[in-house]
Amino acid sequence: MGLGGPVWHASVAPLRAYYGATLCGRRAEKALAGLGDAALGEWREWTGAAFHLRRRLSAAEQTRVGPVVDIRRTPEAAQRAAELGRLLSIVPAEVLAEEVG
């Protein structure tokens, strides 16, 4: 996406029709409370289906986590999804490279 570095990303979809951008945005903010550095960059997007909040990692966080690696479509992604069990009700097909287990 060209955000200039690694970001935290929270996506919140409405559970009910009356949950709109404001409530979903507040929940995304709560999910990222204490994480990242908005001064380095923060992006908010309401798609109508979900609210996305992206925030750059702080310098200290970047040092701790090291380089960011995209694990989509890898066995590691499939393993992480499997460990979430019922908590992950929808796994997009592109996340799973192969069956785990």
N, C-alpha and C positions, 0 to 999 in steps of 0.2 A: 504493500500500500504506500510505500514511500514516506513513512512516518519519522525517518531520521534515526532510527534505533529501536531497541526492544521496548515493547509496551505491555502493560497489564491490559486485559480485555475482559469486560463483563458484559454479557448479553442477557437481557431480561425480557421475556415475552409475557404478555398479559395472560393471567389465568381466567379472567372473566372479561366480558365485552366492555365493562365500564372502567377497566384498568387502561389508562392511556399513557401518553408519553411522560406526563408529570410523575405519576406514581412509579412507573417502570424506571424512570431516570433516578428517582430517589432510592429505589432498591439497588440499582447499579452502583450508585455512590456509596451506599452502605457496604456493598460487597468489596469495594476497593478502598474503604476507609483505612487510612494509615499506610497505604501502598503508593509507591511512585512519587513523582514530582511534577505536579501540574504546570509549574513554571517552565519545565523543559518541553511541555506539549501535552495537550489534552484535547480529545475529539469526541463529540457527542453526536449521535445519529439516531433519529427515530425513523424507521422504515415503514411504520404502519403495522408491522408484524412483531417487531422487537425494538428495544432501545439498546444501543451499543455505546459503551463508554470505554474509550481507550486512553491510557495515560502512560507517558514515558516512565520507565524505571528511573529511580534516583541513581546517582553515581555510586552510592554504597551498594545498592541492590545489584547494579550491573557488575560490580567487582565480585560479589558473592556468587552470582549465578553463572558468570562467564559468558561465552558467546551463545547467542540464541540459535537454536537448531529447529527447523521445521520437521516435525515427526509425522505429519499426516501421511497416510497410506503406507505406514511401516509396521512391522511386528510390534514395536514398542507402543505405538498408538493403540493397536488392538489389545495389547496386554493392559494398558492403563484403563481402557474402556471396560474391559472384562472385570477389573478390580472394583469398578464403581457399581457393578451389579444393577439392582433395581433403581439406584439413584440416577442412572443414565437411561432415561426412558426412550430416547431417540438417538441413534448413532447414525450420522450421515454415512452413506455408502463409501464416500471417498476417504473416510477416516480409517476404515478397516481394510488392511491389505490382505489379510488371511484370517481364518478362524483361529481363535485362541482356545487352548484346552486340550 
